[in-house]
Amino acid sequence: MIEDKVYIKNKKAYFEYHILDKYVAGIKLLGTEIKSIREGKANINDAFCTFISNQLYVRNLHISEYSFGSFYNHEAKRDRVLLLNKKELKKLLTRGEEKGLTIVPLALFISERGFAKLEIGLAQGKKTFDKRDTMKERDTKIEMDRAMKR
């Protein structure tokens, strides 16, 4: 049986932030949560990462309740622990404290071994004129693609 790849992308993060570093972290999930992710019922647009007592958590990650779960279903927007090496956690902790830098989730996907992974990025917020430049670049790319098709 060929399984479709689950890849949920946070498009808003690439528009709002300059991504400086990227990391792939595991997520500590419950059984019904991984089943919902495999169905593609997750939303990471409003999610953000924060340190709570030297552990990295992802907050506001919405994973819909599993449709076949009974009363053992999970809470949709609970805080979930991200699993990284101590070296990576220490680096993110020191860099995340710098002014203007934040840790944002970029993509949620299922690895080849069947584990849920979250791609996170150390990001710096864009200014308004940077966002306008991004919009202009996107519009010119669309126009060029249309011209190439003709």
MARVO-951573 format. One record per residue (C-alpha): residue in one letter; x, y, z. Coordinates in steps of 0.05 Angstrom, whole numbers, plus 5000, padded with zeros to 4 digits. Example, Ala and Ser with C-alpha at 12.3 -4.5 7.8 and 13.67 -1.06 7.14 Angstrom:
BEGIN
+-----+------+------+------+
: res :   c1 :   c2 :   c3 :
+-----+------+------+------+
:   a : 5246 : 4910 : 5156 :
:   s : 5273 : 4979 : 5143 :
+-----+------+------+------+
// end
This chain:
BEGIN
+-----+------+------+------+
: res :   c1 :   c2 :   c3 :
+-----+------+------+------+
:   m : 5000 : 5000 : 5000 :
:   i : 5029 : 5067 : 4979 :
:   e : 5018 : 5121 : 5031 :
:   d : 5012 : 5194 : 5012 :
:   k : 5065 : 5239 : 5041 :
:   v : 5038 : 5288 : 5093 :
:   y : 5072 : 5356 : 5088 :
:   i : 5038 : 5415 : 5122 :
:   k : 5074 : 5480 : 5107 :
:   n : 5070 : 5547 : 5144 :
:   k : 5068 : 5596 : 5086 :
:   k : 5057 : 5655 : 5132 :
:   a : 5124 : 5644 : 5166 :
:   y : 5163 : 5654 : 5101 :
:   f : 5125 : 5718 : 5087 :
:   e : 5132 : 5747 : 5158 :
:   y : 5204 : 5727 : 5175 :
:   h : 5275 : 5720 : 5147 :
:   i : 5295 : 5648 : 5163 :
:   l : 5366 : 5646 : 5190 :
:   d : 5374 : 5572 : 5212 :
:   k : 5332 : 5510 : 5203 :
:   y : 5326 : 5450 : 5249 :
:   v : 5285 : 5386 : 5246 :
:   a : 5255 : 5366 : 5313 :
:   g : 5214 : 5307 : 5335 :
:   i : 5148 : 5319 : 5371 :
:   k : 5123 : 5282 : 5433 :
:   l : 5052 : 5262 : 5413 :
:   l : 4995 : 5220 : 5437 :
:   g : 4966 : 5163 : 5395 :
:   t : 4905 : 5200 : 5369 :
:   e : 4949 : 5260 : 5351 :
:   i : 4994 : 5221 : 5303 :
:   k : 4933 : 5189 : 5271 :
:   s : 4903 : 5258 : 5258 :
:   i : 4968 : 5283 : 5229 :
:   r : 4971 : 5224 : 5182 :
:   e : 4902 : 5244 : 5158 :
:   g : 4929 : 5315 : 5145 :
:   k : 4886 : 5348 : 5198 :
:   a : 4935 : 5396 : 5229 :
:   n : 4946 : 5472 : 5224 :
:   i : 5012 : 5506 : 5242 :
:   n : 4997 : 5577 : 5218 :
:   d : 4987 : 5606 : 5288 :
:   a : 5039 : 5561 : 5322 :
:   f : 5102 : 5587 : 5356 :
:   c : 5159 : 5557 : 5397 :
:   t : 5180 : 5577 : 5467 :
:   f : 5226 : 5552 : 5522 :
:   i : 5194 : 5530 : 5587 :
:   s : 5245 : 5507 : 5640 :
:   n : 5299 : 5492 : 5589 :
:   q : 5253 : 5450 : 5544 :
:   l : 5228 : 5473 : 5477 :
:   y : 5153 : 5471 : 5468 :
:   v : 5109 : 5486 : 5409 :
:   r : 5046 : 5524 : 5426 :
:   n : 4981 : 5536 : 5388 :
:   l : 4995 : 5477 : 5341 :
:   h : 4924 : 5455 : 5323 :
:   i : 4916 : 5381 : 5312 :
:   s : 4843 : 5363 : 5302 :
:   e : 4811 : 5309 : 5344 :
:   y : 4816 : 5239 : 5314 :
:   s : 4749 : 5221 : 5282 :
:   f : 4750 : 5148 : 5307 :
:   g : 4776 : 5165 : 5377 :
:   s : 4729 : 5154 : 5435 :
:   f : 4735 : 5190 : 5502 :
:   y : 4811 : 5180 : 5497 :
:   n : 4817 : 5237 : 5447 :
:   h : 4869 : 5291 : 5456 :
:   e : 4862 : 5366 : 5467 :
:   a : 4868 : 5403 : 5401 :
:   k : 4915 : 5460 : 5421 :
:   r : 4957 : 5433 : 5478 :
:   d : 5031 : 5448 : 5487 :
:   r : 5076 : 5395 : 5457 :
:   v : 5149 : 5380 : 5473 :
:   l : 5199 : 5385 : 5416 :
:   l : 5255 : 5334 : 5416 :
:   l : 5324 : 5361 : 5398 :
:   n : 5396 : 5347 : 5419 :
:   k : 5424 : 5384 : 5479 :
:   k : 5473 : 5421 : 5434 :
:   e : 5417 : 5445 : 5388 :
:   l : 5373 : 5465 : 5448 :
:   k : 5430 : 5505 : 5479 :
:   k : 5444 : 5540 : 5413 :
:   l : 5370 : 5558 : 5403 :
:   l : 5364 : 5582 : 5475 :
:   t : 5423 : 5630 : 5469 :
:   r : 5405 : 5654 : 5399 :
:   g : 5330 : 5660 : 5415 :
:   e : 5345 : 5709 : 5471 :
:   e : 5377 : 5758 : 5422 :
:   k : 5334 : 5818 : 5406 :
:   g : 5289 : 5809 : 5346 :
:   l : 5299 : 5733 : 5338 :
:   t : 5244 : 5682 : 5348 :
:   i : 5233 : 5608 : 5335 :
:   v : 5177 : 5591 : 5287 :
:   p : 5151 : 5525 : 5259 :
:   l : 5160 : 5520 : 5184 :
:   a : 5132 : 5452 : 5165 :
:   l : 5101 : 5390 : 5196 :
:   f : 5115 : 5323 : 5161 :
:   i : 5118 : 5248 : 5171 :
:   s : 5189 : 5219 : 5166 :
:   e : 5207 : 5156 : 5127 :
:   r : 5205 : 5116 : 5192 :
:   g : 5134 : 5141 : 5207 :
:   f : 5150 : 5193 : 5260 :
:   a : 5121 : 5263 : 5260 :
:   k : 5174 : 5316 : 5252 :
:   l : 5170 : 5392 : 5257 :
:   e : 5217 : 5435 : 5217 :
:   i : 5231 : 5497 : 5258 :
:   g : 5270 : 5559 : 5240 :
:   l : 5307 : 5613 : 5277 :
:   a : 5276 : 5675 : 5246 :
:   q : 5281 : 5750 : 5246 :
:   g : 5218 : 5792 : 5232 :
:   k : 5213 : 5828 : 5165 :
:   k : 5199 : 5902 : 5159 :
:   t : 5140 : 5927 : 5118 :
:   f : 5184 : 5945 : 5058 :
:   d : 5214 : 5875 : 5059 :
:   k : 5144 : 5845 : 5055 :
:   r : 5128 : 5891 : 4996 :
:   d : 5192 : 5867 : 4961 :
:   t : 5171 : 5795 : 4972 :
:   m : 5102 : 5809 : 4941 :
:   k : 5135 : 5843 : 4881 :
:   e : 5182 : 5784 : 4869 :
:   r : 5124 : 5735 : 4873 :
:   d : 5082 : 5776 : 4824 :
:   t : 5139 : 5781 : 4773 :
:   k : 5152 : 5706 : 4779 :
:   i : 5078 : 5692 : 4764 :
:   e : 5080 : 5739 : 4704 :
:   m : 5143 : 5706 : 4677 :
:   d : 5111 : 5637 : 4685 :
:   r : 5049 : 5660 : 4647 :
:   a : 5092 : 5689 : 4592 :
:   m : 5132 : 5624 : 4586 :
:   k : 5068 : 5584 : 4578 :
:   r : 5045 : 5627 : 4519 :
+-----+------+------+------+
// end
